[in-house]
């Protein structure tokens, strides 16, 4: 990326850390029965939340988590069109190389932590072979009717669906960009409303309603992309922000049956932070630490949840207090993410970039739906 759009490096890594803080400091303690069920072990009793000031992370844990998710979605909507060169098949192949190798290997690392914990505790591994394998294709888990294991792949399902929809609709989006920016969020929210109504009346999995509710953030990322390409005005981007925020707020009364108000706050904060970073992107200079966190953010996101839960569980079961247990888990997960980045993500990225010709500077980027002699950068 050029300096002009280098600002995602300043927030991508922080978004991954934010998700981790929400999971480790809140979810592990507040929902330990479910977490223990996921890793195949009995619940820990007598859990006490980390002391102040670490308890602050627990108090706003959902905000932290959904802020991170919201940032990831907006960044994806913004940068993914930059890798589109007018060829849908090539675009999807590059996206697959960026998503699947890291996710599959990272998911097996997660399963390895769970299986190791079960073996140490003398409890049976809770998942069948086919339930594990069904996750490899991300969308295939739901297609084959298996319940989600890792807890984080619901966001990847949204991303992969967005890639496919974008590849199919890119030309139309480029031609009808302003109508699309205003029609797509309404359609997504209407579908979310129908699904949450069906969930209230007949039960089932509420996650698809949640996924559609938050999906307009990807469309908002497209609005920033169009402004970056000088295809729409700054006023239109501001209007798109207010429009998406109003839709999320309007849908919220119906979403309360599956998620509390911190979810909505997290998404709105993500929108505000991204807007500020985009506005002042030319003067943001992400340092070495932020660039590194950004580089390992995807593998870190993939491996952090159940792996970290399993480590925290065993350390606390052996008498370690919450904060040291969380810090050790975070360090181990970071090392796993770094290894995954070096051994899998980097080679996959090189292969992805090799599909096509060398990218031009961002100043020469075609608009979505327009063909160019050379593809845009990854």
C-alpha positions in Angstrom: 0.0 0.0 0.0 1.0 3.6 -0.6 1.3 6.0 2.3 -2.1 7.4 1.3 -3.8 4.2 2.3 -1.3 2.9 4.8 -3.5 3.9 7.8 -5.2 0.4 8.1 -1.8 -0.7 9.5 -2.5 1.6 12.4 -5.8 0.0 13.4 -5.8 -3.6 12.1 -3.5 -4.9 14.8 -5.2 -2.9 17.5 -8.5 -4.4 16.3 -7.1 -7.9 16.8 -5.9 -7.1 20.2 -9.2 -5.5 21.1 -11.0 -8.7 20.2 -8.6 -10.8 22.3 -9.1 -8.5 25.3 -12.9 -8.9 25.1 -12.6 -12.7 24.8 -10.0 -13.2 27.5 -11.1 -10.7 30.1 -14.9 -11.1 29.7 -16.1 -14.0 27.7 -13.9 -16.6 29.4 -15.2 -15.6 32.9 -18.8 -14.6 32.1 -19.6 -17.6 29.9 -17.2 -20.2 31.4 -19.8 -23.0 31.2 -20.1 -22.6 27.4 -16.3 -22.1 27.0 -15.6 -25.2 28.9 -18.1 -27.1 26.8 -16.3 -25.9 23.7 -13.0 -27.3 24.9 -14.5 -30.5 26.3 -13.8 -29.9 29.9 -16.0 -29.3 33.0 -16.6 -25.7 34.0 -14.3 -24.0 36.5 -16.1 -23.0 39.7 -15.5 -20.0 41.8 -14.1 -17.8 39.0 -13.4 -14.2 39.9 -12.9 -11.6 37.3 -9.5 -9.9 37.0 -9.0 -7.1 39.5 -9.0 -3.4 38.6 -7.7 -1.9 36.3 -8.0 -5.2 34.2 -11.6 -5.4 35.2 -12.2 -2.4 32.9 -11.6 -4.7 29.9 -14.3 -7.0 31.3 -16.8 -4.1 31.8 -16.6 -3.1 28.1 -15.5 -6.5 26.8 -18.3 -6.7 24.2 -17.5 -3.2 23.0 -13.9 -4.1 22.5 -14.7 -7.3 20.6 -17.3 -5.8 18.3 -15.1 -2.7 17.7 -12.4 -5.0 16.4 -14.9 -6.9 14.2 -16.4 -3.7 12.9 -12.9 -2.4 12.0 -12.1 -5.6 10.2 -15.3 -5.4 8.1 -14.9 -1.8 7.1 -11.2 -2.3 6.2 -12.2 -5.3 4.1 -14.8 -3.3 2.2 -12.3 -0.6 1.6 -9.2 -2.6 0.5 -10.7 -5.7 -1.2 -11.7 -3.8 -4.4 -8.1 -2.8 -4.8 -7.3 -6.4 -5.6 -10.0 -6.7 -8.3 -8.7 -6.5 -11.9 -11.9 -7.2 -13.7 -11.5 -11.0 -13.7 -13.8 -12.6 -11.1 -12.1 -16.0 -11.1 -8.6 -14.6 -10.6 -9.9 -12.3 -7.8 -11.6 -15.2 -6.0 -8.5 -17.4 -6.3 -6.3 -14.7 -4.8 -8.8 -14.2 -2.0 -8.9 -17.9 -1.3 -5.1 -18.1 -1.1 -5.2 -15.2 1.4 -8.0 -16.7 3.6 -7.9 -20.5 3.5 -4.3 -21.7 4.1 -4.0 -19.5 7.2 -7.5 -20.5 8.5 -7.1 -24.2 7.9 -3.7 -24.5 9.5 -4.7 -22.1 12.3 -7.9 -24.0 12.9 -5.8 -27.2 13.3 -3.6 -25.5 15.8 -6.7 -24.6 17.7 -7.9 -28.2 17.5 -4.5 -29.3 18.7 -4.7 -27.2 21.8 -8.2 -28.5 22.6 -7.2 -32.2 22.0 -4.1 -31.8 24.1 -6.1 -30.3 27.0 -8.6 -33.1 26.8 -5.9 -35.7 26.8 -4.2 -34.2 29.8 -7.5 -34.1 31.7 -8.5 -37.6 30.6 -11.7 -36.4 28.9 -12.8 -37.4 25.4 -12.2 -35.1 22.5 -15.7 -33.6 21.9 -15.7 -33.3 18.1 -16.1 -35.8 15.3 -13.6 -35.9 12.3 -16.2 -34.6 9.9 -17.3 -31.7 12.1 -13.7 -30.6 12.2 -13.2 -30.9 8.5 -16.4 -29.1 7.7 -14.8 -25.9 9.0 -12.0 -25.9 6.4 -14.2 -24.4 3.8 -15.6 -21.7 6.2 -19.0 -21.7 4.4 -19.1 -25.5 4.2 -19.7 -25.8 8.0 -23.1 -24.3 7.7 -23.8 -26.1 4.4 -23.2 -29.5 6.0 -25.2 -28.5 9.0 -22.5 -28.6 11.7 -22.5 -26.3 14.7 -19.6 -23.9 14.8 -16.6 -24.9 17.0 -14.2 -21.9 17.1 -16.6 -19.0 17.8 -14.8 -16.6 15.4 -15.6 -18.1 12.0 -18.9 -16.3 11.8 -17.0 -13.2 10.7 -15.1 -15.1 8.1 -18.4 -16.4 6.7 -19.4 -12.8 6.2 -16.1 -11.9 4.5 -16.1 -14.9 2.2 -19.7 -14.2 1.2 -18.8 -10.6 0.5 -15.9 -11.8 -1.8 -18.3 -14.0 -3.8 -21.0 -11.3 -4.0 -18.4 -8.7 -5.0 -17.0 -10.9 -7.7 -20.4 -11.5 -9.2 -21.6 -7.9 -8.9 -18.5 -5.8 -9.4 -19.4 -4.5 -12.8 -22.9 -3.5 -11.6 -21.6 -2.0 -8.4 -19.1 0.1 -10.4 -21.8 1.3 -12.8 -24.5 1.9 -10.1 -22.3 2.7 -7.1 -24.5 5.3 -5.4 -27.7 3.3 -5.7 -25.9 0.2 -4.5 -24.4 2.0 -1.5 -28.0 2.9 -0.4 -29.9 -0.1 -1.5 -27.6 -2.9 -0.3 -27.7 -1.9 3.4 -31.5 -1.7 3.4 -31.7 -5.2 1.8 -29.3 -6.6 4.3 -31.1 -5.1 7.2 -34.5 -6.3 5.9 -33.1 -9.8 5.6 -31.7 -9.6 9.1 -35.1 -8.5 10.4 -36.8 -11.5 8.7 -34.3 -13.9 10.2 -34.5 -12.6 13.7 -38.3 -12.7 13.5 -38.1 -16.4 12.4 -35.6 -17.0 15.3 -38.0 -15.5 17.8 -40.9 -17.6 16.5 -39.3 -20.9 15.8 -35.8 -20.9 17.3 -32.7 -22.2 15.4 -29.4 -20.5 14.9 -29.6 -16.6 15.3 -26.1 -16.1 13.8 -27.3 -15.4 10.2 -29.4 -12.5 11.5 -26.4 -11.1 13.3 -24.2 -11.5 10.2 -26.7 -9.6 8.0 -27.2 -6.9 10.6 -23.5 -6.0 10.6 -22.8 -6.7 6.9 -23.5 -3.0 5.9 -20.2 -2.2 7.4 -18.6 -3.9 4.4 -20.7 -1.8 2.1 -19.6 1.3 4.0 -16.0 0.3 3.3 -16.9 0.3 -0.4 -18.0 3.9 0.0 -14.5 4.9 1.3 -13.0 3.0 -1.6 -15.1 5.0 -4.1 -14.1 8.2 -2.4 -10.4 7.1 -2.5 -10.9 6.6 -6.2 -12.5 10.0 -6.6 -15.8 8.4 -7.8 -18.0 9.9 -5.0 -17.7 13.1 -2.9 -16.7 13.4 0.7 -20.2 14.5 1.5 -21.5 11.2 0.1 -19.2 9.2 2.4 -20.4 11.2 5.4 -24.0 10.6 4.3 -23.2 6.9 3.9 -21.9 6.8 7.5 -25.0 8.4 8.9 -27.2 6.1 6.8 -25.5 2.9 7.9 -25.5 4.1 11.6 -29.2 4.8 11.4 -29.9 1.4 9.9 -27.9 -0.4 12.6 -29.7 1.6 15.3 -33.1 1.1 13.8 -32.5 -2.7 13.6 -31.1 -2.8 17.2 -34.5 -3.2 19.1 -35.0 -6.5 17.2 -31.5 -7.7 17.8 -31.7 -7.4 21.6 -32.9 -10.9 21.9 -29.4 -12.2 20.9 -26.9 -9.5 21.8 -26.8 -6.6 24.2 -26.3 -2.9 23.6 -22.5 -3.1 23.8 -22.6 -4.8 20.3 -24.2 -1.8 18.8 -21.8 0.6 20.6 -18.8 -1.4 19.4 -19.9 -1.1 15.7 -20.6 2.6 16.0 -17.2 3.2 17.7 -15.5 1.2 14.8 -17.2 3.5 12.3 -16.0 6.6 14.1 -12.4 5.4 14.5 -12.2 4.3 10.9 -13.6 7.7 9.7 -11.0 9.6 11.8 -8.1 7.4 10.6 -9.3 7.8 7.0 -9.6 11.6 7.4 -6.1 11.9 8.8 -4.6 9.0 7.0 -2.0 11.1 5.2 -0.4 12.1 8.6 -0.7 8.8 10.4 2.7 7.1 10.6 2.2 3.6 12.0 5.4 2.6 13.8 7.2 -0.7 13.6 5.0 -2.3 16.4 1.7 -1.4 14.8 2.9 -2.6 11.4 4.0 -5.9 12.9 0.7 -6.3 14.8 -1.1 -5.5 11.5 1.0 -8.1 9.7 0.1 -10.9 12.2 -3.5 -9.8 12.9 -5.2 -12.3 10.7 -3.4 -15.4 12.0 -3.7 -14.0 15.5 -7.4 -13.6 15.1 -7.7 -17.2 13.8 -5.9 -18.9 16.6 -6.6 -16.7 19.6 -10.0 -17.9 20.9 -10.2 -21.6 21.8 -6.4 -21.8 22.1 -6.3 -19.0 24.6 -9.3 -20.3 26.5 -7.6 -23.8 26.8 -4.4 -22.2 28.1 -6.2 -19.9 30.6 -8.3 -22.8 31.8 -5.4 -25.1 32.6 -3.3 -22.4 34.3 -6.2 -21.2 36.5 -7.2 -24.8 37.3 -3.7 -25.2 38.7 -4.1 -22.1 40.9 -2.6 -19.3 38.8 -4.5 -16.0 39.1 -6.4 -14.5 36.1 -4.0 -11.8 34.9 -0.8 -13.9 34.7 -2.8 -16.7 33.1 -4.2 -14.3 30.5 -0.7 -12.8 29.8 0.8 -16.2 29.3 -2.0 -17.3 27.0 -1.6 -14.1 25.0 2.1 -14.7 24.6 1.7 -18.3 23.5 -1.0 -17.4 21.0 1.1 -14.6 19.7 4.0 -17.0 19.0 1.6 -19.4 17.3 0.3 -16.5 15.2 3.8 -15.4 14.3 4.8 -18.9 13.2 1.6 -19.1 11.2 2.4 -15.8 9.5 5.9 -16.7 8.6 5.3 -20.3 7.6 1.9 -20.1 5.9 0.6 -16.6 5.4 3.7 -15.1 3.8 4.1 -17.9 1.2 0.4 -17.7 0.4 0.6 -14.0 0.0 3.5 -14.3 -2.4 1.6 -16.9 -4.4 -1.5 -14.7 -4.4 0.4 -11.7 -5.7 2.0 -13.8 -8.4 -1.4 -14.5 -9.9 -1.5 -11.7 -12.5 0.9 -9.0 -13.4 2.7 -6.5 -11.3 0.4 -4.0 -9.6 0.5 -0.3 -10.4 0.5 2.6 -8.0 -2.8 3.4 -6.3 -3.1 6.6 -8.3 -3.7 4.4 -11.4 -6.4 2.2 -9.9 -9.5 1.5 -12.0 -12.9 2.0 -10.4 -14.8 -1.1 -9.5 -16.3 -2.7 -12.6 -13.8 -1.0 -15.0 -11.0 -3.1 -16.6 -7.4 -2.2 -16.5 -4.3 -3.5 -18.3 -2.9 -4.4 -14.9 -4.5 -5.5 -11.7 -4.7 -3.4 -8.5 -2.4 -4.3 -5.6 -3.3 -6.8 -2.9 
